[in-house]
Amino acid sequence: MKENENTSKVEQDAPKTLITSKVEEAVEDAQYLVAYAAKAGNKDIDEETVKVLVEARNAVTAQEWSPEIEVKFWSAYKKITIDVDPVTVDSVKALYPSHKKGLSSRFGRSKARRTVNIYTVIAVAVLTVLLILQIYWVVGSTLTTKLAGLLQRETELTAAINEEVKRYTEIELRFKINEANQEGFQSGGTYAFYSVPDWHRDTLDAVSEREKLETELDTLKQRLDRNAAVLLAWHKPLSRLSKPEDDKIEEPATEEYFRIQGQITAITDTIALAVKEMEEDETAENEIAAKNAQLEELLQKQKVLVKAAEEETSELNTVQQGELIPQIASLESWLNEPDRAALILEQRQQNLNELKKQYADLEHQLARQKTREESRRAILTAEFVLIVLQSYFLPLLYGLLGATAFILRSLARDIKAVTYSRQSDINFLLRLSLGSLAGLVVGWFIFLLPSATFLSSVSPLAIAFLVGYNIEILFSLMDKLIESLNKSETAPEEEKPKETAASPSQPATGILAAGD
């Protein structure tokens, strides 16, 4: 009896094994694995392993830990880890809400659920920004293409109008020549064919076609103004590159623009002189008086020549008289014309109207030049913005979207297979960075590919998305490129000994030559 009491006392006095924090954590992790194996139902876990793990948990709770229990526990822990592979403790924990106090445990959210929410938000945000920029790019590209087409049409219309003007001028010149060749034609600056039915018949097509083209050109100018204004508003943040700060379009510095300006200045002066002449000589008496004075002067010259001829006959005198006679006859016929004053005023008004018409045409041409220059500057700036978007921002976003799609797909697969863990978050962050970089690289170098390749026939943005989704494609291409470059560098070195080898036709050198 005393012996039993002494044995019990020794056991009570024996020191207990210290339970470390690692042991407690391992015991808790083992319970996660047991719970998963039991819930999954497709893992073969023997009863003895479960029994050892349960006893270990009870021993920790009762603070009755011993070396024998710890040895059995680690063996069982190793066995259950192998049995549930590839599932790990971290992956199991990630699927269940944390038991620790915190915001996530309060709302019952697991690590996997929080990660899914984060990357879902990232995907939606990237997609939203991408759609906005894509629509912005499509609008700009459409406006640019449309404006370029309008400019091309404006050039065609201008050329057609010039052809009709040329045809009208040729017809007018033909009628002037025919009238001048007729007997009794008086050179007074007026032509009678303008009121002849044949003139109106021959010029009807040219005049009507020109008016039609000018009407279309005026409408086209309005469309150009509207499209240029919309395009400038489209890229308003960068519009200062093509417009000064006061939003005024600078005058086009083109040869055609300066030529038209010079013509406008000259015709303005001519119109001013014509108006002044009409105001100072309202009845045309001054012009008639000037013609009478010119006639009197010619008659006096004729008298002098006749008197000299009576005194001494000379061949020169006869020639001078012959030159004066038609001039005098023309002036007398012009002065004897009935209602000469009214005809002069009518001709002056006709000339003034023609000058004003020419002035209006030049003003239209000048306005079209300004519109054309404004449209060209709008297209230039828009193309710059489109290139930046297409080469940098859009490929980057498409690559990022592809990487996000891959991450969401991987999350779904890992959660289903219970393989998601904290290490996955690191891989996903790297994937985002690499996907964005891969998309940007595609935007830089896709245009350098040969036109005959498959990649060059696909949209660069689509390639950016595919590369962002599977960056291994880009790495494979890079590896092949580097491999080809290495082969091209090593090839000359391998051929070098062949080049230095002596040929049979060459004489021997060195020792053999000395021996000879």
Secondary structure, 3 states (H helix, E strand, C coil): CHHHHHHHHHHHHCCCCCCCHHHHHHHHHHHHHHHHHHHHCCCCCCHHHHHHHHHHHHHHHCCCCCHHHHHHHHHHHHHHHHHCCCCCHHHHHHCCCCCCCCHHHHCCCCHHHHHHHHHHHHHHHHHHHHHHHHHHHHHHHHHHHHHHHHHHHHHHHHHHHHHHHHHHHHHHHHHHHHHHCCCCCCCCCCCCHHHCHHHHHHHHHHHHHHHHHHHHHHHHHHHHHHHHHHHHHHCHHHHHHCCCCCCCCCCCCCHHHHHHHHHHHHHHHHHHHHHHHHHHCCCCHHHHHHHHHHHHHHHHHHHHHHHHHHHCCCHHHHHHHHHHHHHHHHHHHHHCCCCHHHHHHHHHHHHHHHHHHHHHHHHHHHHHHHHHHHHHHHHHHHHHHHHHHHHHHHHHHHHHHHHHHHHHHHHHHHHHHCCCCHHHHHHHHHHHHHHHHHHHHHHHHHHHCCCCCHHHHCCHHHHHHHHHHCCHHHHHHHHHHHHHHHHHHHHHHHHHHHHHCCCCCCCCCCHHHHHC
